[in-house]
């Protein structure tokens, strides 16, 4: 028996054109009898067709995506289910901003030149987001020139790609099939630029999921552990703001927070995945009850401390290679807090964040990504 096998899954809801645009829902099924999924091996591949009016291929227009996100920008959400055993495993909303928070801390300018990043259509410069949307010259057809669509191969930051080292692997015989469903983003959200408007449309063509499996081991009863997240979005506009919430998880290890000016979400010319600074920062106070049910409060008054705690929050989710320099050099800003190695039950304990600004902040969106742990036995 082969120790390692490669598989391809095509969309279950395929259409005659094999083309999917904004708001489309794409469903995949992964199931291989007698084998286990190789942890962190799932990739999504597709060709990208960028049009100015739904039909005409873009040429030199100023249309682009976030150069740090690459192909991740097209996926608004993911739903991961194990329908025959565990049910819903992950409901990953506002996926692009989560991915941007992770990548801005873990991928620097030198890292992004690695082939594993370039195949995701990422680039060091903002203009890479425009160039990577254009058709590519190809001479592989007996040396004659033809133009082909750009394509990407991304490793989505879903729970099945964030397995904890030392844990078990997903057995199809034990748990049944895996269903992965994704909703594609609005065109005016995934794409921005001077020439972007309501008529510009992207399409993903020939989309597939590739993954690897290995033979099942009936004697392996290891618990499978995966990192995940739960997202809360709110709007704030005053110099003293409060966000309080429960989280649908009994194993929360930290929270990473980012901000967006509300005008950028509505403006097709602006990048809606920017990680903006909290304007006129004065103070942030985190309040919750820890794993021992002891009330904890952290008050931060320095911007550098706000960022330092945010970096620790990403490390609590398994992203050990996040650095202060990467975040700063990527012209992004995040906040957050690690729960110091504890896993807190936030179905019963409310988390509260108080923010103070020295001057009016305008209208901002705040996104809280609570890092959670999924355990499968």
C-alpha positions, 0 to 999 in steps of 0.5 A: 500500500502506498504510504502517501497519496495525493487527491483532487476534489472538484466542487460538488455544485459545479456549473457548466462554465466551471466559473464562480463569481462574487457571492458564490458558494462552493462545496467540496467533499473529502472522503477516502476509505481506509486512509487518514488526512495528512495534517495541514495538507489542504490547498485550494487552486484556481485560475483568476479571471478579472474583468472590467464589466463581467466579460472583458478581460482587464489589461492595464486598469488600476485593479488589484488585490491586497498584495499580502493576502494574494489568493486568500482575498477571494474567500469570505468565509469557510464552513468545515463539517464532519456530518457523519460524526462531529457536525460543524467543526468551524464556522470561519467568518471574515476570513480575509482579515483573520488571514491578514492579521496572521500574515502581517505578523508571520511573513516579512519581505524576504519570506514573501519571496519564497515559492510557498508564498509566491504561488499564493499570488503574494508580493512585496510591493502593493503593485504586485496585487495589480500585476498578479491579476493580469493575464500571463504570457506563456511560451510552453505551446511549442514556443508560440506566444499565448496569454493565460489566466493567472492562477494561485495555490493557497493553503487556507488557514482553516482548522484542518490546516492548523493541527497541533503537533503531536495530536492525531490525524483525521480518520475517514473511517472513524469520522466520515467525510469532510465537507468544506464550503466556502463563500466568495467575497464581493468583488468590490471587497476583494478588489480595489483601485482607481478603476474599480467600480460596481461593473468590475467582476472577478471569476475563479475558474477550474477551482479544486482542492488538493490534499494528501492522505496516509494509511489508517492506523487502527491502533492510533487513538490519539486525540486530534487537536486543531486551532480555530477562531471565533469572530466578533464584529462591532462598530465604535465611534466615541472616545470611550468605547466598550465591547462585551461578548461571550464566545461559543467555545470552552477553550479560548487561548487569546484574542487578536483585534484589528480595526478598519475605518468604516469608509474603507469598507464602502469605497471600491477604491480603497483596500477593505482589508487594511489593518488600521490603527486605533485613532488617537489611542489613549488606553485599552483595558481587557477584562475577563475571568481566567480558567480558575475563575479569577477576575483578570484585568489588563490596562495598557497605555503604551502603543508598543505594549498594545502591539507586543500583547497582540503578538503574544495573542497570535503565538497563543494560536500556534503562530510561533514565527510572528515578530514585532518587525514584521507587523511594523514593516507591513504597515499594519496594526493589530491589538490583542491579548494572550491568556497566558497558556490557559484555555478559558471557557467563554461560554459562561465568562464574558470578555470585555474590552474598553478603549479610550481615545484622546480625540474623536475617532470617527466611525470604526469597525472593530474585529475580535478574533478569539483563538480557540482549540478544537479537540476530536477524540 
